Amino acid sequence: MGAPLSSWPWAGLGAYKYLLYGPLVAKVAQAWREQGGAPTDSWCLHLLLLLALRSLTHQLWFSYANMLFFTRRRRVVPDGVDFKQIDAEWDWDNMVIMQTLLGAMAISSPLFPAMSELPAWDPRGWAVALLVHVAVSEPGFRWAHRALHRGPLFSQYHSKHHSSPVTQPLTSAYGTPLESLVLTLAMAAPLAGAFLAGAGSVGLLYGHIFAFDYLRCMGYSNVEVISHRAFRAFPLLRYLIYTPTYLSLHHQEKDSNFCLFMPLFDLLGGTVHPRSWELQKEVGQGKNDRVPDFVFLAHVVDVVSSMHVPFAFRACSSQPWTTRLVLLPLWPVAFCIMVLQVLCSKTFTVSFYCLRGALHQTWTIPRYSFQYFIPPMKDGINRQIELAILRADRMGVKVLSLAALNKNEALNGGGTLFVDRHPDLRVRVVHGNTLTAAVILHEIPGSVKEVFLTGATSKLGRAIALYLCRKKIRVLMLTLSSERFLKIQREAPAEFQQYLVQVTKYHAAKTVKTWLVGKWLSPREQRWAPAGTHFHQFVVPPVIEFRRDCTYGKLAAMRLPKDVQGLGSCEYTMERGVVHACHAGGVVHCLEGWEHHEVGAIDVDRIDVVWKAALRHGLSPP
């Protein structure tokens, strides 16, 4: 059994812990029904409103801190937040639950004033609260915080909080019940002082709790938001308000910067870290920023999945994408953002990770999948891609890999357009389809002697057909164009051309149990497959899994090496640590240091070369 107050009593409930709010909700519902309207004089209603406000404060700070296109240059600790930290902090809101329940207990006391008796505003209460905060909360918290860093108290209680290597706004609420009680007392003391002095108000209640959470989230944001120029102009200010740099130094060193919000008390106690202000200046000037070695240039899939970005909801982005009903009410907001992106947005950074000392970033073109098929938008999309490539070239990026529709053959010839237009590019442009083809081909069992190929004359379809025919595997290529089929067939060595067969209808494959799907299949078209068929897919979006007597493969993907660092978001529907094969192809290109562009048609002779290189560097099939 662990130490007292070292674990949460509802830890085993999972999501059912939110049922603890049930009595509050029931009381509000009952009062609402009895009064025929919102029970504004109900403390239970205000507790729930405070809960919503506090959750929103943490969420908005989390979103801001992880908007790399705003904050990348001012990150204090440049490392990424990995899945281990995300899972550890999953129940960060336990402290908020505890404080809400304690609030519910407090309002049931006969000593607690009725909500109807409180004024909306009383400036005296703010003065009393500030005085109590400075005289009680600040020194009391610092004393308790230092105590938690000593001996068994640290190992049994506070080490859990410090196990998060990169602070985040949600880290501010992550800890044990004992730590949360200390914070609760620090937050409640000013309110108690003001109410006992008869100067409490509704405005103070909301304002103080909001300010407390706001400052906590700011300090833990890992983004320097206070300019060093402010401290240079007003030197005393640095002792009245802490900064994210100040807090991060405490998390790294653990022997300094113990204050709640005011470094003045660390100054009086002799525990100010000597580099607090110097490091803040360096971070504010962007000295922690670095040029990525590799960039994966993605695009948005659709309006709903756009909410899967890492700066939206961590519980969502850290899991493979699937439609969540809870997100549907936000669809209008996501739609408005889409419209704004079309009107005025440019390519932005959404995520990053490190691999063997190299920085890998994902940039996103602010365009959605359906827009790639609107002819008037073609030139604008190509311009966005071109500007991203030129930006990467100016920065000194080594490799840029094009995702999905960004390398569409009809759009830009698989990237050929940009390489031809800018022959002096130093950044290597890669479509990654060579590794995509390799992944698909190595999924096919060695016993297979015949396959059915849709999307047969596409870039990937052509490479797959030419590779398989060399292995003496019969390929039924679905295409209505004899000209395009014959062109591909002539590329095969004469002795293998017989293994490439043109078919024009799906019923030609009614006895073939291996389907390579490069063109979207309707449920009706899937009916032609015999029972037991396996659908290997290289089509976006994936086909609907209509047949229960068949199996469906996932999109071509590779698992990143085990030594990847700072990876904390899933790539669309991929599992944790798994990326699309075209992304992995760019990673291999970067790791190998290859100097050629990989654009246009796939070089069939390089399929095995790229596959072996991927395995050699620790990438593996998912």
Summary of the structure (lengths in Angstrom):
residues: 622
radius of gyration: 29.3
end to end distance: 38.4
largest distance: 96.4
contacts: 1983
relative contact order: 0.09
helix: 54%
strand: 11%
